[in-house]
Amino acid sequence: MNRADNLKRLQTEHFDICVIGGGASGAGCALDAALRGFRVALIEKNDFAAETSSRSTKLIHGGVRYLEQAFKKLDLGQLRQVRHGLEERHTVIKNAPHLARPQALLTPVSNWFQGLYLAIGLRIYDWIAGKKDPLPRSRWLSKKEALRRMPGLNPKGLHSAVLYYDGQHNDARYCLAVAHTAAEAGAAVVNHLEVTGFRKDENGKLTGLTAKDLTREAEPITVKARLFINCTGPFSDHIRQLANPAQEHRIRPSKGVHVLLPFATLNSHDAMLIPKTPDGRVVFAIPFEGKVLLGTTDEDYPDPEKEPILERREVDFLLDTLAPYLVAPPSADQVRAGFGGLRPLIAAKPGKSTKRLVRDHEVEHDPESNLLSLLGGKWTTYRLMAKDTLDKACEILGTAAPCTTEEQLLVGAANFREDGWKDLEGLPEDVARHLSLAYGDRAGQVVWLTRQIPAYAERLVEGHPFIRAEVAYTVGNEMACTLRDILGRRMRLEITDWEAAKVAAPKVAALLGDFFEWDDTRVKLETEAYLATVDGWERAAKG
C-alpha cells in the first residue's frame, strides 16, 4: 500500500472499475472486483473506515432486534436481513480471525416469562444460523450462573439470564485489511483523495473523475475508468447528484453514539444485551480494547458533512439505560471516551422512525450517467453487498466472472495463531498480544522495526500496549497519513481513552514529522489541532 506509487497509477492507467469510498462496502467492492480480474482503483476522501465503518458497535451479527420485528410485524424484509447477517457472520470471522472472533452476550431477565420469550427467540436465531454454524448455541442461565459469568450484574430483581453468541470485530482495522488485501490483489488504493467532479462522453456517460489530493498542494488528478461505483455511505447522494443532478435523495442518515467505560463496569469478558430502552432499541455493553463499549442510540441527522459527536444528553441516556442492571452503575465522570457515527439508511416515508428502517442494501444503476451506487447495508453483510454490486457491474461491462471473496483470507490471517503472540519475543505480554491481534501474521514485521531501532519498542502511553514501531509500520505499510489515521483507526486509542490519546499525540506527531519531513512548526500545529479536537469532544460529552 504505497500511496505515492498508487497515485501515479491513478493518473496513468485506464481502469475497468473505480470505486469511490473506502469504507467496508467500498473496500469490499474493490477486493471483489480485483479478484474477478478487473483493473481496479479505490479512492477515499478521508481515510479507510474514517466514517461509518469505524464507528460501529463492533458486532458481527444477524440482529436480534430485526428478528423480533420480523415476527411481530410479519416482515419478511427484516427476516431476510437476519438470515443474510447470520450467513455472513461465520465468513467475516473465518477470513480474519485476528480481527474478529465469537463473543458471548448475556441478557438479564426479571421473570420466567421474559426468560422463556428470549430463550425461544434465540433458539430461532440459532436455527436460522444453521447446524453448520460453528458458534455455540444459546442457553438459559440460572441467576447463580449469570452472576458468576458477570459479577457486575445487580442481583436485585434478577431472575435469570439468556446467553447467546454473535461475533465481534475491530471494525476499522478489519476494513483496512479488506482494502490492503485488495491492494495486494492489484487494486490501486489511495486515501485522502476527494472527488471534485466527473467527466462525461457525448451521451452523458461517466468516463473519468477529477480528484484533489488533501495531503498536499498539488494539481487535481484525473482517474479514467469504464465504470464508477459509488460506495460513500451517508454521503452517497452527493456523489449520485454530482454524476446526475436530476437524481433524488435516497439516503436518510441516522446518528448513533457510544461511550467507553472502565472494564470493571461489567467485570466480565461477556457482553450484555439490554433488550428494552425508552427509544425502542436494544443497547449493548461490550468488552472492547480493555474497556466496556456502551451503545447505541438512533436519531435523524440531517447534516452528514458535520462530524457526529457524543453529547451529554446521549451520555445520560446510555448510562441511565445501563444503570438498573448493575450493582454499581457508572457515573458520567467515569466515561473514558466516546464517539458518534452515521448509518446510511435508505430513505423511508416521511415521519417514519429511523429505528424501524431495515439495514438492508440496494444496488442502484443510473442509466443516464452509468453510475452504480451501493446504498444502505450494515457491516456484517459487507461481503454480500459487494458481491451483489459486482454481479451488476459484470452485467453492465458485459463480462462474466465469479465471486471468490467467501474463501479469501485477509491480510494478516494466513498464518495467524491464537498463541502466536508468544513468538514475539522481547516484548511485554500485553504488547505482544496486542500486536498479534492487530496485525495478525504480520506482527513480526512491527517487531522487526524494534530490532532496528530499539527506541521504537517504547510505549506511546504508559498502561496501554501501543508502541512507537506501530507508527512507522502503519505509515510505511498501511497508508497512515495523519494523527487521526493512527490514533483513531490504526490504533483505537482515540475512541477508547481520550486522555491517553492526548498524551500520545505529540509523540505520534513527532514521528510523522520525521517520516513526512515536517518542520517543527508543522509538527506543533498538527499536535495542537488534534488536542483541540479531542478537547472539543470532551466538552460536548460533559455538557
Secondary structure as UniProt FT lines:
FT   HELIX           3..12
FT   STRAND          14..20
FT   HELIX           24..35
FT   TURN            36..37
FT   STRAND          40..43
FT   TURN            48..49
FT   HELIX           52..54
FT   STRAND          59..60
FT   HELIX           64..72
FT   TURN            73..74
FT   HELIX           76..95
FT   TURN            97..99
FT   STRAND          100..109
FT   HELIX           112..129
FT   TURN            131..132
FT   STRAND          139..142
FT   HELIX           143..149
FT   TURN            151..152
FT   TURN            156..157
FT   STRAND          160..169
FT   HELIX           171..184
FT   TURN            185..186
FT   STRAND          188..190
FT   STRAND          193..200
FT   TURN            202..203
FT   STRAND          206..213
FT   TURN            214..215
FT   STRAND          221..230
FT   HELIX           233..235
FT   HELIX           236..243
FT   TURN            245..246
FT   STRAND          251..262
FT   HELIX           263..265
FT   STRAND          271..274
FT   TURN            278..279
FT   STRAND          283..288
FT   TURN            289..290
FT   STRAND          291..295
FT   STRAND          299..300
FT   TURN            304..305
FT   HELIX           312..322
FT   HELIX           323..325
FT   HELIX           332..334
FT   STRAND          337..346
FT   TURN            350..351
FT   HELIX           354..356
FT   STRAND          361..365
FT   TURN            367..369
FT   STRAND          372..376
FT   HELIX           379..381
FT   HELIX           382..397
FT   HELIX           405..407
FT   TURN            411..412
FT   TURN            414..415
FT   TURN            418..419
FT   HELIX           420..423
FT   TURN            425..426
FT   HELIX           429..439
FT   HELIX           440..442
FT   HELIX           443..452
FT   HELIX           454..457
FT   TURN            462..463
FT   HELIX           468..477
FT   HELIX           483..484
FT   HELIX           485..490
FT   HELIX           493..496
FT   HELIX           498..516
FT   HELIX           520..542
//
